[in-house]
Amino acid sequence: MAKSPLASCSLNISGMHCASCAMTIGKVLHHTPGVISADVNYATEKAQIKFDPRQITLAKISQIISGLGYSTKSDDKARQTNILLVKFILSAIFSAISFFGPPPLFQLVLATIVQFWIAWDFYVTTFNSLKHRAANMDTLIVLGTTVAYVYSTAVTFGLVPGDPYFDTSMTIISLIILGKWLEARAKGKTSEAIKRLIQLQPKTARVIRDGQEIDLPISEVVVGDQIRLRPGEKVPVDGKVLSGETSIDESMITGESIPVYKHTGDPVIGGTLNTSGAILMRATQVGSATMLSQIIKLVEQAQASRAPIQKLADVISSYFVPAVLMIAVATFAGWYVATGYLPAMLNSIAVLIIACPCALGLATPTALVVGTGLAAQKGILIKDAENLEIAYKVSHVVFDKTGTLTEGKPIVTDIVGGSKVLQLAASLDANSEHPLAAAIVSAATKAALKLSPVTSFKNLAGRGVEGTISKIKYTLGTPSLFPKVSSDVSRLEKQGKTVVVLATAGKILGTIAIADTLRPSAAEAISQLHRQKISTSLITGDNPTTAAAIAKIAGIDRFFAQVRPEDKAVSVRQLQSEGQTVAMVGDGINDAPALSAANIGIAMATGTDVAIEAAGITLVNKDLRTIAQALKLSRATLRTIKTNLFWAFIYNVVLIPAAAFGLLNPILAAGAMAFSSVSVVGNSLLLKRVRLT
């Protein structure tokens, strides 16, 4: 019986006040039949959900989340932030009035407005969480402030002796809302990178339909449409230039600051800026298939993912609120026995208010959002948080040669044996798809040589080809295929060139040398890695002499020569057996097995295809220097996460006992709680200042 395909979705969730809210939603969804997995991220306010559509619908999942007191509709975050500001100003004014000692009944009116209007959202989420036998930070706030409010109300009506503490409950709520406002503003800044990417998407395109130019919404553009692009306009969709010349600023996609010259046949990327000439282009990818859409999707997935380092914080957060409630009860009981009701109430309120699972919950995702966003601006796409954490540990980088370390456009540089050798070699290689074969055929075409028909063609995997031309069997391949070759082979290989030999019936007819130039960024990229104490290797199908020459030119430490494509993963595992954490850099297609075998795969994006599954990191700009930048950024991000977690742990470990022992009054506790979350987000924002070059 065939399995039903699982569905996955990303939902916006608004109304979460702390990391415990995210934990509650995740816990309820995990126990919902049909939901396979649910990762709820408080920092990004998104949930990544995988479910079985036979058992549950997306509408039902949204209904469950709504039942907890949260919304799956995409709220205007700027509006929500402004509402928090208004609530803070009102509660702060009411709190300030209460400190001047107005009549108790007037204080009661002010406190009632603050408690049951300004802080009403806390009650709603607390009630909905308790319905599902869960508790969150709102539970602590509601308990603490309600106890102070009820006690003060009882004093106001003469039911119990003492002084009212309306100013305390109102000030606590004011400070908590201030903290939420500051946190919301800071969280908004962490996601600026993804907002910029989204803003890059043009709204309209000038399309030629029935011989007329008309402006159409982007959603109506289809593959094959011809689009007129004028200077200063954004490229509406991915496409190819049909006519005209221009320079396009691709910096927001690739990180490259210098505009790229484009002419007929060149690809253009949607969202980039046409800086000079007018061109006519044809749409090749539209909608979600465009490069920009894929980048946005990949960045959002990375930001919503969980790093392994976050697991400890998640475990602690799941037990946090119940533990704080028990500590608060114990604090009340201890102080009540020792000194009476009033100190017991104030100190237990302080315990409830000082506790902050938010700092723990924000420590990892905020740093992750900033780090992955900064990477995207540099043309580095990080698949998920786990790959970011692995990149932090990389000690050795392996480079594939053709198309990765080199331009991937080899050309014939030397022919020993004359044009007949080139003509025969090109005839044999006309049926091969190898890049070196294409170089030989191209050289023959430029020389106006007529190719001969080949029969009995056979591909000698990783070594060459053979076939029959005019009833004579020829072999074209690497020198290792032949027992004896001329001194020309050694001479050419020492120059870093790849050599192929043509022979028939054991007789060498000639030699062809092919060179694939190194990328301009190769040597500097290797140098940057060495400065980070990261060793390097070259992996190639070339013989040892050629491999050694290329490695020397690039400054690479060691090489693996004569490695067949299917055996590249073996070389990677050899390095891992030596204790290295290996990053494999390849083109993402031929190198897929090696990319998967490495601790982390780094793929060079090909064309507009950036969704390369085998790689943990994709380089959109194909600049090898961004490898060192990616590894440096991963270390900076992990360092920030560890710093955030350290201070979040220390904050709770030190201040909760301090509150329990009466060293903090409730108002100071509220201020400290508000500051803790803001400080974690602020520390994450400092990642933007990291210099990657």
N, C-alpha and C positions, 0 to 999 in steps of 0.2 A: 504494500500500500504506500503510495507516494506521500511524502510529508508536505504539509501545507507551508508555502513560503511565508517567512516571518516578515512583518512590516516594521519599519522604524520611522520615527518622527522626532522633530525638535520643537518643543513647545515653549513659548514665552510664559513666564509665571511672574505676575506682579502681586505685591502685598506681603512679600516675605520681609520680616523685620530682623531676622538673625539667622545664623547657621543652623540653629535648632529647627527653625521652620523648614529648611531644606531637608534636614534629617527626617522630620515628621512626614513630609510629603513622600520622600523616598521609601520610608518604612511602610506606609499605607499601600503604596503602589506595588511594592515587592510582595505583599501578601494578597494582592488582587489576582484572582484566577485569570490567566491569559496574558498577564504582563510578565515577560521574560526577564527584563532588566530595566532599571530606572535610575539614572544618575542625575541628581538635581544639584545645580550649581548656584549657590547663593550670590556669588560675585557677579556672574553674567546674567542671573535671573532667567536661566534656561534649564529645561529638562530634556535629556536625551533618552528616549524610551523605545524599547524593542518589545513588540507584542505579537500575539497570534490573532489575526483578524477573524478566525473562526470562532474564537471565544469572547473577544471583546472588541469594541469599536473605539475609534479615536474620540468620538463624541462622548462615549461613556467615561473614558479616561479623563477628559476635560471636566465632566460632571463630578467625578470623584474629587478632583483637585478643587473645584468650586465649592464642594461640600465641606472642605477643610477651611474655607474662608479666604481662598486665594483666587486669582483670576488668571485665565489662560489667554485673555485678550491682550493685544500689544498696546499697553498704556503709553501715553506721552510722558516720558521720564522727566522732561523739563517741567511739565505741569505738576507732577507728583513732588518734585523737589521744591517748587514754589509753595505748594500747600504745606509742606513741612516747615518752611520758613515762616509762613503766616501763623501756623499753630505755635511755633516757638515764640514769636513776638508777643502773641496774645497771652500765652502762659507765663512768659517772663514778666509782662506788665502786671498781671494778676498776682504773681509771686512777690513782686516788688511792693505792691500796695499792701499785701498782708504783713510785710515786715514793719510797716509804720503803725501797726496795732489798731486797725479799725475795729468796730464792734464785732463780736464773734459771729452774729447772724449774717453780717455782710461778708465776712470771711467764708462762711459756709456756702453762700451763694456763689462766690468766686471759685471756691474749691470744687463745687459740684459741676460747674461748667468745665473746668479743667479735667476733672476725673472722668466725667461721663460723656463729654463731647470731644474734647481735644484728644483724650487718651482712649476713645471708644474702640479704635481698631485693635488695641491690645486685648480688650475684653473679647472681641469677636474671635480672634485667632486662638485665644486661650480656651474659650468655650468649645470651639470646633476641634481643637487638639484633644481636649479631655474626653470628648465624645468617642474618640478613637484610642483612648487609653494612652495618650502621649502627652508630654509636657515640653514646653520650650521656654525661651528667655522671656517671652511675654507673660508666661505664667508667673515667673519670679517678680516681674515688674508689677503685675496686677496684684499679687499677694502683698507685696511690700507696701505699695501706695494705698491699697484698700484698707489694710490694717490701720495705717496712720489716719486715713480719712474717717473710718468708722469710730476709732477711738476719739478723735477730735469732735465728731458729731455728738457722741455720747457725753463728752465733757460740756459741750455747748448747751445741751438740754438738761444738764445737771444730773445725768444718770450715773456718772462716775466722777470722783474728785480729780483735780489736776488742771493743767493748762492745755488748750488745743494746740495741735501740731499741723494745722492746715498749711502753714508756710512750708513745712518740710515736704508734705506730699506734693504740693504744687511745684516747688523748686526741683524736686527729684524728676518729675515729669518734664519740666522745662529743659533740664540738662540732658535728659535722655533723648528728647526730640531734637535738641541742638546737635547732639552726637549723630543722630540719624541723618540730619540735614548735611552736616559736614561729610559724613560717610557717603551719602548719595552723590554729593558734588565730586568727591574724590574718586568714587567708583566710575562716575561718568568720564573722568579724565583717563582712567585705565583703558577704556575701550575706544579712545579717539582714533586709533589706527584703523579699526574695522569700519568706523563711521566714515573716515576719509575714503576708504575703498568703495563703500556703498555710494558715496557722493560722486565718485568718478563716473558712475553709470549715466550716460546721456539719456535725455528724455525723448528726443526725436531724431529722425534721419531724413536727409533729402534724397528720396528714392526716385529713380527713373521708371515710370510705368506708362506704357503705351506712348512712348516718345516724349512724355511730359515729366518735368521735375516737380514732385510734390513732397511736402513735409508730412511724414507719418510718425505716429508713436512707435517707439522701439518694439513694442509687443507685436506690431503688425509687419515687421520686417521678416522676410523669409529667406532661406538659403537660396542663392542664385540671384538675388536682387542686385541691380547695379545702383551704386550710391555715389553722389557727388560730394566731395569733401573740399571745403574751402579753407584758406589760412585762418588759424585761430580757433577752428572748430575741433571738438572731440571726435575721435573715431567712434562711430556708433556701435559697431559689432566687429567681430573678428572677420578678416577678409584678405583678399589679395589685390594688389595694385594692377589695374587694367591698362591705365595710361597716365602719363604725367610723372613728375618728380617732386619730391618734398623731403623735409626732415621732420621726424616725429619724436617728441619728447616722451620717452617710455619710463621716466624715472619713478613714477608712483607704482609701476608694476614690477620693474626689474631692479630698481635701485641705481641704474646707470644715469648719471647726471648729464652726459653729453647726448644731444639729439641724434637719432639714427637716420642716415640717408636711406630713402626708399625710392625704387623705380619699378618699372613694369615687372610683374612676377613676384615681387617681394611680399611677404606676409605683413599685415598690420593688426594691431591688438586693440580690441574695443576698450574705450575708456582713456586711451592715450591721447596726447594733444598734437594736432597738426600745426607745426610752427611756421611753415613758410609757403610752399607751393600748393597749387590746386591739383587734385588727383581724382580719377575715376576708379572706384574699387568695386569688387564683387563680394557679397557676403558669403562666407564659408561656414560660420558658426553663429548661431543666434540663441537668445534666451539663456537657459541654464547651461548650455554647452560652450558658451564663450569662456575664454581664459580668465577674465575678471570674475565671472560668476563662480568658476571652479576655485579660484583663489579664495574668494570670500567664504565659500562653503568649507574649504579645508581649514582656514583660519578659525572659523566658528567652531568646527569640530574639535580642533586642538584646544581652544580656550575652554570648551565645555568638558574636556576629558579630565581624568583624575591621575595625578602622579602617584607612584608607589609610596613616596615619602609622606603622602597625605593620609595614609591608612591609619597611622597611630593617632593623628588628630581626630579622625572620624570615629575611632573606637572610644576615645576619651569623651568626645562630644555626645555620643549616644548614652553615656552614663552620667553626663555632667549635671543636668537639671535635677534628676532624682537625688544625686549625691548632695547637691547644694540645698535642696529641700530638707534632707535629713540633718545637715549641718545647722541649718537655720532653726529647726525644731530643738536640736540639742543645745544650741546657743540660748534660745528662749528659756528652756528648762533650767539650764545652769544659772543664768543671771536671775531668773525669777526666784529660785531657791536662795541665791546668795544676797540679792539686793532688792528684789521686788519687781513689780510689773513694768514700770516705766523704762528702766534700763534694759530689761529683757526685751521689750518691744522694739526699742530703738536699735539695739545691737543686732537683733534678728532681722530687722528691716535692712540694716546695713549689709548683712551677709547676702540677703536676697538681691539687693541692688548692685553690689560690687561684682557679683559673679558675671562673667562675660564669655560665653562660648563663641560670640561673634568673632573675637580676635583670632581664636583658633580656626574658625571656619573660613576666615578671610585670608589667613596667612599664605596658603598655597595658591588658590585660584587668582587672587589679585596680581601676584607676581607673574603667574602664568599668562594672564591676559596681556600684561604689559610686555613681557618677553616675546611672546609669539607675535604680537602686533608690531613690535620693533623689528623683528626678523622679517616679517612680510614686507615692510617698507624697504628693506635691504635686498629684496628678491630672494629671500630664504623662506621656504614653506616647511614648517615642522608639523608632522602628521598628528602627533598627540603628545600629552605630557610625559608618557613613559619614554618616548624617544628623546625628549628633551633631557630627561634625567640620565639616560644612557650616554648621551653625547657628552655629558659632564665628565664621564669616566674614560673617554677615548684616549688611548695611549699610542695607537698606531693607525695610520691611514694608508690604505692600499688603493692605487690608481690603476684602472684599466687604461691601456694605451690609446688605441684607435678610437677617435671620436670623443674622448674624455680628456686625456692629457694632450692629445694632438687635435688639430682642426677637423680631422676625419675626412679630409679631401686630399688623399695621396696623389702624387703625380710622378710620372716616369722621368727619372733624371739621367740615367745612363743605359745605353744599349751596346752590348758587346756581341758582335756577329752580324751587324747590319740590319737593314729594313726587313729582310726575309724572316729573321728571328721575331721581329715585332709583329709581322703579318701573321705568322703561324700561331704565336702566343695569343694574339687578339682573337683569332678564329676559335681557338680552344676556350678562351675566357668569355666569349660572347654568351655562353650558356650558364655562366656562374654569376652569383649575386654577391660575391665577396667584394669589399671596397677596393682591394688591390687589383682585382679583375677589371673593375670599372675604370681604374686608372690606365691600365694597359689598352683597353678598348678605346678609351678617349684619345690616347696618344696615337693609335693607329688611324682613327678617324681624322684627326688633325693633319696627319701625314698623307691623307687621301689614299690609304691602302685599302684594297678590296679584300674583304674577308672570304675565306673558303668554307664550304659546308663541312660539318663534322658529323661523323657517325660513331656509334659505340661510345658515346660520351659517358664518363664516369667521374664522380666527385670523390676525391680522396680526402675525407673529412679532416680539416685542419692542416693538410699537407700539400694539396694541390689538385690538379685535374689531369685526365688523360682522355685521348680520343683518336679517331682515325680520320686522316685527311688524305684524299687521293690514294687510298689503300695502304697508307703508311701510318703506323701507330706512333703517336707522340705523347710524351709525358712533360707536363709543366708543373713545377712545384718547388718546394724548399730544398736547399742543398742537402738536407739530411736524407732525402730520398735516394741520393746517388752516392756510390762508394767513393768516387773521386771527382773533384771539381777543380777548376783553374784557380790560379792565384788571384784573379780578378775578384772572385767572391770574397775572399778575406779582406782585400783592400777596400771594397765598397762597404762591407759590413762594419769595418772600423770607423767609417764615416757616419755611422748611425743609420744607414739605409737598409731597407729590406730587399733581399735579393731572391729572385726566382730563376730557376735554371730550366732551359728547354733541351730535351734529349730525345733520341730515337734509337732503338736497338742498342742501348748502352752507350751510345756516342753522344757527347755533349755538343750541341749545336751553337749555343750562345747563352748569354746572361742578361737579365734586365734588372736594373736597380730602381727601387721606388722609395720615395721619401714622403713622409707625412709631417708637416711642420708642427712644432710645438705651439700650443696656444700662447699668446703674448703674456698671459697672466701666470703661466705654469711655474717658472723659476721663482717668481716672487711669492707665489702661494706656498711652495715647498719651504722657502726661507721663513715665512711667517709661522708655519707649523713647527719648524725646528726651534724658533724662538719661544714657542709654547712648550718645549720639551716633548714634542710628539714626533716619533720616528715615522718613516715613510717607506713604501715599497711600490715597485712597478710590476704589473702583471701583463704578459704579452705572449703572443704566439710566435714572436720572432726568436731567432737563435740567440744563444748567450752573448755572442760578440756584439750583435746589433743592440740587444737589450742593455748591455753594459754601457755602450756608447750613449744611448738615449738617457739612461739613468744618470750618467755623469754630466751631460749637458743640463739636465733639469735639477741636478743636485739631490737626487733621490738616494736613500741609504742602501737599499738592496733591491734585487729584482728576481722575478720568477719567469724564466724563459721557456719557450716552446710549450706553452700551456694551452691546451685545447679549450674552447668555450665551455664545454661541459665539465672541465676539470678545475675551473677557477675557484669553485667553492672548496676544493681540496686544499688549495694554497691558503685560503682564508682560515680554514680549520687548523692548518699547521701553525699559523701565527697565534691562534687562540690557545693551542696546546702549549705554547711557549709562555703563556700567562698574559698575553696582550688583549686589551679590549679594542676590537678592530672596527674601524669604519671603512666600508668599501665604497669607492666612488666609481660609478659607471654610467652608461647611457640609459639605464632603466629598461632596456628591451633585451639585448643579447646577454646582459649581465644579471638578469633576474635571479638565477640560482645563487650566484655569489653575493648579491645584495641581500638576499634572504638569509644566507648562512652567516653573514657578518653580524656583529652585535648591533650595528646600525648601518643601514644602507643610505648612501647619498647619491641621488640621481640628477643628471643633467637633463633639464626639461627639453624635450624634442618638439619643435614647432610650437603649437598652442596646447599640446597635451601635457597638463601638469598633474593630473590625477594618476600618479604612478604608484600602484599598490605595493610593489616590492620594496619601495624605499621609505625610510623614516623621515628623511629630509630631501626636499627637491630644490635645486638651484634654478630659479627662473631665468636669471641673467647669464648663465653659463660661464660666469667669471669664477675661476678656481680660487681666487683670493677670498671669496665669501665662505669657503669651507672653514678657514681659520676664524673668520668672524662668527660663524654659526657655533663653533665649539667654544669660543670665548664668551659668547652670549649665553650659552647653556650654563657655563660655570657661574657667570654673574647672576643668572636667574636662580639657580640652585642655592647660591650663597645667600641671596635675598630671602628665599623661602625658609632656609634654616634660621636666619636671623629673626624673621617674623615668628616662626614657631617657638624659638627660644624665649623671646620676650612675652609672647602670649602665655606660655607655660609659667614663666617666672611671675608674671602679673597675677595670675590666679593662685599660684602656690603661695605667694607672699601675702597678698591683700585679703584673700578670704579668711585665713586665720587671724589677720590683724583686725578685721571687722568682728570676728567672733569673740576676740578678747577685748573688745571695746575701744580699740585704738583709732577707729574711724567713725565719724558720725554719718548718718544717711546721706546728707547733702554732699559731703566730700566723696562718699562712695559713688554717688551718681555722677559726679564730675569725672572721677577716675575711670569709671566704666565707659563713659562717652569718649574719653581721650584714648582708651586702649584700642578701639577699633580704628579710629581715625589715624593713629600712629602707625598701625600695620599697613593701611592703605597708602599712607604717605611714604613709608619706606619702600613700598613696591614701586611707587611713581619715580623714585630716585633712579630706577633702572634706565629711564629715558636718558640719563646723563652719561651712561656708560659709553666710552669711546671704543669702537670696535676696530678701528684701523690703526 
